[in-house]
Amino acid sequence: MGHAMKIFTYISDGGAIQLLGIPKLKSGWESIVKAIENFYNSEIANTKRIWGCFVVDVWGLGL
């Protein structure tokens, strides 16, 4: 709840936000190996995004 309140306060104090589009998920792969590779690469990308948010929030670095 604390994180949500920080966002609310930021916006209510006049802060600007930018919502980015969510890309369409892929469906239908040539093989199970390709499906697993796609899943694995998606997990790596999502983890990097999560860590990016963590760095911005905790350390204020925005790396």
N, CA, C and O atoms as CSV, one atom per row, in Angstrom:
chain,resi,resn,atom,element,x,y,z
A,1,MET,N,N,0.825,-1.190,0.000
A,1,MET,CA,C,0.000,0.000,0.000
A,1,MET,C,C,0.872,1.257,0.000
A,1,MET,O,O,0.505,2.266,-0.603
A,2,GLY,N,N,2.008,1.201,0.664
A,2,GLY,CA,C,2.891,2.362,0.729
A,2,GLY,C,C,3.371,2.801,-0.647
A,2,GLY,O,O,3.445,3.997,-0.929
A,3,HIS,N,N,3.698,1.838,-1.503
A,3,HIS,CA,C,4.175,2.164,-2.844
A,3,HIS,C,C,3.060,2.812,-3.658
A,3,HIS,O,O,3.304,3.765,-4.397
A,4,ALA,N,N,1.850,2.303,-3.526
A,4,ALA,CA,C,0.707,2.891,-4.238
A,4,ALA,C,C,0.476,4.334,-3.790
A,4,ALA,O,O,0.141,5.190,-4.609
A,5,MET,N,N,0.650,4.605,-2.518
A,5,MET,CA,C,0.458,5.967,-2.010
A,5,MET,C,C,1.539,6.909,-2.539
A,5,MET,O,O,1.263,8.081,-2.796
A,6,LYS,N,N,2.761,6.410,-2.703
A,6,LYS,CA,C,3.822,7.240,-3.283
A,6,LYS,C,C,3.460,7.635,-4.712
A,6,LYS,O,O,3.650,8.784,-5.113
A,7,ILE,N,N,2.942,6.684,-5.469
A,7,ILE,CA,C,2.539,6.972,-6.844
A,7,ILE,C,C,1.389,7.972,-6.851
A,7,ILE,O,O,1.402,8.934,-7.619
A,8,PHE,N,N,0.392,7.744,-5.994
A,8,PHE,CA,C,-0.750,8.654,-5.909
A,8,PHE,C,C,-0.292,10.067,-5.560
A,8,PHE,O,O,-0.723,11.033,-6.190
A,9,THR,N,N,0.571,10.191,-4.566
A,9,THR,CA,C,1.070,11.505,-4.144
A,9,THR,C,C,1.833,12.179,-5.281
A,9,THR,O,O,1.664,13.374,-5.524
A,10,TYR,N,N,2.661,11.421,-5.966
A,10,TYR,CA,C,3.428,11.968,-7.092
A,10,TYR,C,C,2.492,12.544,-8.152
A,10,TYR,O,O,2.697,13.659,-8.633
A,11,ILE,N,N,1.466,11.779,-8.510
A,11,ILE,CA,C,0.527,12.234,-9.541
A,11,ILE,C,C,-0.300,13.414,-9.047
A,11,ILE,O,O,-0.494,14.385,-9.778
A,12,SER,N,N,-0.789,13.338,-7.807
A,12,SER,CA,C,-1.629,14.425,-7.290
A,12,SER,C,C,-0.838,15.715,-7.087
A,12,SER,O,O,-1.421,16.800,-7.080
A,13,ASP,N,N,0.475,15.614,-6.922
A,13,ASP,CA,C,1.319,16.803,-6.798
A,13,ASP,C,C,1.722,17.367,-8.160
A,13,ASP,O,O,2.523,18.298,-8.239
A,14,GLY,N,N,1.169,16.804,-9.223
A,14,GLY,CA,C,1.437,17.333,-10.558
A,14,GLY,C,C,2.460,16.561,-11.356
A,14,GLY,O,O,2.823,16.981,-12.454
A,15,GLY,N,N,2.936,15.444,-10.838
A,15,GLY,CA,C,3.902,14.629,-11.576
A,15,GLY,C,C,3.268,14.006,-12.809
A,15,GLY,O,O,2.088,13.653,-12.807
A,16,ALA,N,N,4.048,13.879,-13.835
A,16,ALA,CA,C,3.546,13.304,-15.088
A,16,ALA,C,C,3.945,11.835,-15.181
A,16,ALA,O,O,5.032,11.444,-14.755
A,17,ILE,N,N,3.060,11.042,-15.738
A,17,ILE,CA,C,3.368,9.635,-15.970
A,17,ILE,C,C,3.176,9.338,-17.449
A,17,ILE,O,O,2.454,10.045,-18.152
A,18,GLN,N,N,3.827,8.292,-17.903
A,18,GLN,CA,C,3.675,7.856,-19.289
A,18,GLN,C,C,3.391,6.364,-19.267
A,18,GLN,O,O,4.217,5.573,-18.810
A,19,LEU,N,N,2.229,5.985,-19.760
A,19,LEU,CA,C,1.876,4.579,-19.845
A,19,LEU,C,C,2.322,4.049,-21.202
A,19,LEU,O,O,1.998,4.616,-22.245
A,20,LEU,N,N,3.061,2.966,-21.168
A,20,LEU,CA,C,3.553,2.371,-22.402
A,20,LEU,C,C,2.655,1.212,-22.802
A,20,LEU,O,O,2.074,0.542,-21.948
A,21,GLY,N,N,2.546,0.981,-24.081
A,21,GLY,CA,C,1.730,-0.117,-24.582
A,21,GLY,C,C,2.332,-1.467,-24.231
A,21,GLY,O,O,3.547,-1.606,-24.087
A,22,ILE,N,N,1.480,-2.439,-24.099
A,22,ILE,CA,C,1.921,-3.805,-23.843
A,22,ILE,C,C,1.896,-4.544,-25.176
A,22,ILE,O,O,0.844,-4.642,-25.807
A,23,PRO,N,N,3.045,-5.065,-25.612
A,23,PRO,CA,C,3.066,-5.748,-26.905
A,23,PRO,C,C,2.230,-7.030,-26.879
A,23,PRO,O,O,2.116,-7.698,-25.851
A,24,LYS,N,N,1.659,-7.347,-28.019
A,24,LYS,CA,C,0.856,-8.560,-28.141
A,24,LYS,C,C,1.738,-9.781,-27.899
A,24,LYS,O,O,2.873,-9.848,-28.371
A,25,LEU,N,N,1.203,-10.735,-27.162
A,25,LEU,CA,C,1.947,-11.958,-26.884
A,25,LEU,C,C,2.004,-12.839,-28.120
A,25,LEU,O,O,1.054,-12.904,-28.900
A,26,LYS,N,N,3.118,-13.505,-28.284
A,26,LYS,CA,C,3.284,-14.429,-29.404
A,26,LYS,C,C,2.500,-15.703,-29.117
A,26,LYS,O,O,2.394,-16.144,-27.972
A,27,SER,N,N,1.967,-16.269,-30.154
A,27,SER,CA,C,1.313,-17.575,-30.026
A,27,SER,C,C,1.624,-18.374,-31.282
A,27,SER,O,O,1.681,-17.828,-32.384
A,28,GLY,N,N,1.818,-19.641,-31.104
A,28,GLY,CA,C,2.132,-20.507,-32.226
A,28,GLY,C,C,3.617,-20.503,-32.559
A,28,GLY,O,O,4.114,-19.568,-33.186
A,29,TRP,N,N,4.307,-21.523,-32.152
A,29,TRP,CA,C,5.737,-21.660,-32.402
A,29,TRP,C,C,5.981,-22.868,-33.297
A,29,TRP,O,O,5.135,-23.754,-33.413
A,30,GLU,N,N,7.148,-22.887,-33.925
A,30,GLU,CA,C,7.511,-23.994,-34.814
A,30,GLU,C,C,7.767,-25.288,-34.046
A,30,GLU,O,O,7.566,-26.382,-34.574
A,31,SER,N,N,8.212,-25.155,-32.797
A,31,SER,CA,C,8.528,-26.342,-31.993
A,31,SER,C,C,8.446,-25.987,-30.514
A,31,SER,O,O,8.383,-24.814,-30.146
A,32,ILE,N,N,8.448,-27.001,-29.688
A,32,ILE,CA,C,8.435,-26.785,-28.232
A,32,ILE,C,C,9.718,-26.079,-27.796
A,32,ILE,O,O,9.704,-25.282,-26.858
A,33,VAL,N,N,10.817,-26.370,-28.474
A,33,VAL,CA,C,12.091,-25.717,-28.144
A,33,VAL,C,C,11.980,-24.208,-28.389
A,33,VAL,O,O,12.438,-23.416,-27.566
A,34,LYS,N,N,11.376,-23.806,-29.512
A,34,LYS,CA,C,11.200,-22.385,-29.808
A,34,LYS,C,C,10.279,-21.724,-28.785
A,34,LYS,O,O,10.500,-20.577,-28.394
A,35,ALA,N,N,9.250,-22.447,-28.354
A,35,ALA,CA,C,8.332,-21.905,-27.346
A,35,ALA,C,C,9.063,-21.665,-26.030
A,35,ALA,O,O,8.883,-20.623,-25.400
A,36,ILE,N,N,9.882,-22.618,-25.617
A,36,ILE,CA,C,10.627,-22.485,-24.359
A,36,ILE,C,C,11.665,-21.373,-24.472
A,36,ILE,O,O,11.857,-20.610,-23.525
A,37,GLU,N,N,12.334,-21.272,-25.616
A,37,GLU,CA,C,13.294,-20.179,-25.817
A,37,GLU,C,C,12.602,-18.820,-25.712
A,37,GLU,O,O,13.128,-17.897,-25.090
A,38,ASN,N,N,11.427,-18.704,-26.318
A,38,ASN,CA,C,10.668,-17.458,-26.263
A,38,ASN,C,C,10.265,-17.129,-24.832
A,38,ASN,O,O,10.388,-15.984,-24.397
A,39,PHE,N,N,9.786,-18.126,-24.102
A,39,PHE,CA,C,9.412,-17.938,-22.700
A,39,PHE,C,C,10.623,-17.496,-21.879
A,39,PHE,O,O,10.535,-16.556,-21.089
A,40,TYR,N,N,11.740,-18.171,-22.068
A,40,TYR,CA,C,12.966,-17.860,-21.329
A,40,TYR,C,C,13.409,-16.414,-21.596
A,40,TYR,O,O,13.721,-15.674,-20.663
A,41,ASN,N,N,13.434,-16.023,-22.865
A,41,ASN,CA,C,13.839,-14.655,-23.210
A,41,ASN,C,C,12.874,-13.617,-22.644
A,41,ASN,O,O,13.290,-12.535,-22.229
A,42,SER,N,N,11.587,-13.949,-22.627
A,42,SER,CA,C,10.599,-13.037,-22.034
A,42,SER,C,C,10.837,-12.877,-20.539
A,42,SER,O,O,10.731,-11.772,-20.008
A,43,GLU,N,N,11.157,-13.965,-19.863
A,43,GLU,CA,C,11.428,-13.901,-18.424
A,43,GLU,C,C,12.661,-13.055,-18.131
A,43,GLU,O,O,12.675,-12.298,-17.160
A,44,ILE,N,N,13.682,-13.173,-18.948
A,44,ILE,CA,C,14.882,-12.345,-18.771
A,44,ILE,C,C,14.522,-10.863,-18.926
A,44,ILE,O,O,14.927,-10.035,-18.109
A,45,ALA,N,N,13.768,-10.533,-19.965
A,45,ALA,CA,C,13.374,-9.137,-20.201
A,45,ALA,C,C,12.520,-8.609,-19.055
A,45,ALA,O,O,12.716,-7.480,-18.606
A,46,ASN,N,N,11.573,-9.415,-18.577
A,46,ASN,CA,C,10.713,-8.978,-17.472
A,46,ASN,C,C,11.510,-8.774,-16.193
A,46,ASN,O,O,11.264,-7.820,-15.455
A,47,THR,N,N,12.458,-9.657,-15.924
A,47,THR,CA,C,13.294,-9.517,-14.727
A,47,THR,C,C,14.108,-8.228,-14.793
A,47,THR,O,O,14.254,-7.537,-13.785
A,48,LYS,N,N,14.639,-7.901,-15.968
A,48,LYS,CA,C,15.387,-6.643,-16.121
A,48,LYS,C,C,14.488,-5.441,-15.854
A,48,LYS,O,O,14.910,-4.472,-15.223
A,49,ARG,N,N,13.239,-5.507,-16.340
A,49,ARG,CA,C,12.304,-4.401,-16.095
A,49,ARG,C,C,12.001,-4.261,-14.604
A,49,ARG,O,O,11.964,-3.151,-14.073
A,50,ILE,N,N,11.785,-5.389,-13.936
A,50,ILE,CA,C,11.495,-5.364,-12.498
A,50,ILE,C,C,12.679,-4.782,-11.740
A,50,ILE,O,O,12.494,-3.934,-10.867
A,51,TRP,N,N,13.893,-5.225,-12.060
A,51,TRP,CA,C,15.074,-4.687,-11.390
A,51,TRP,C,C,15.241,-3.204,-11.684
A,51,TRP,O,O,15.701,-2.453,-10.825
A,52,GLY,N,N,14.873,-2.771,-12.889
A,52,GLY,CA,C,14.925,-1.345,-13.216
A,52,GLY,C,C,14.007,-0.537,-12.321
A,52,GLY,O,O,14.374,0.547,-11.869
A,53,CYS,N,N,12.813,-1.057,-12.062
A,53,CYS,CA,C,11.881,-0.378,-11.151
A,53,CYS,C,C,12.436,-0.361,-9.737
A,53,CYS,O,O,12.318,0.644,-9.037
A,54,PHE,N,N,13.037,-1.457,-9.314
A,54,PHE,CA,C,13.606,-1.563,-7.974
A,54,PHE,C,C,14.717,-0.533,-7.784
A,54,PHE,O,O,14.778,0.142,-6.757
A,55,VAL,N,N,15.586,-0.419,-8.775
A,55,VAL,CA,C,16.698,0.533,-8.688
A,55,VAL,C,C,16.165,1.958,-8.606
A,55,VAL,O,O,16.665,2.755,-7.812
A,56,VAL,N,N,15.163,2.292,-9.408
A,56,VAL,CA,C,14.579,3.634,-9.377
A,56,VAL,C,C,13.951,3.902,-8.023
A,56,VAL,O,O,14.149,4.971,-7.447
A,57,ASP,N,N,13.191,2.937,-7.507
A,57,ASP,CA,C,12.443,3.134,-6.268
A,57,ASP,C,C,13.351,3.161,-5.043
A,57,ASP,O,O,13.225,4.051,-4.202
A,58,VAL,N,N,14.255,2.204,-4.933
A,58,VAL,CA,C,15.058,2.070,-3.715
A,58,VAL,C,C,16.255,3.014,-3.713
A,58,VAL,O,O,16.524,3.683,-2.715
A,59,TRP,N,N,16.969,3.066,-4.829
A,59,TRP,CA,C,18.189,3.869,-4.849
A,59,TRP,C,C,18.026,5.191,-5.576
A,59,TRP,O,O,18.906,6.049,-5.507
A,60,GLY,N,N,16.914,5.366,-6.270
A,60,GLY,CA,C,16.688,6.606,-7.000
A,60,GLY,C,C,17.668,6.831,-8.136
A,60,GLY,O,O,17.938,7.972,-8.512
A,61,LEU,N,N,18.200,5.753,-8.683
A,61,LEU,CA,C,19.218,5.879,-9.718
A,61,LEU,C,C,18.654,5.813,-11.127
A,61,LEU,O,O,19.179,6.460,-12.034
A,62,GLY,N,N,17.606,5.053,-11.321
A,62,GLY,CA,C,17.005,4.923,-12.644
A,62,GLY,C,C,17.915,4.304,-13.682
A,62,GLY,O,O,17.897,4.705,-14.846
A,63,LEU,N,N,18.706,3.334,-13.274
A,63,LEU,CA,C,19.620,2.683,-14.224
A,63,LEU,C,C,18.899,1.744,-15.144
A,63,LEU,O,O,19.522,1.119,-16.001
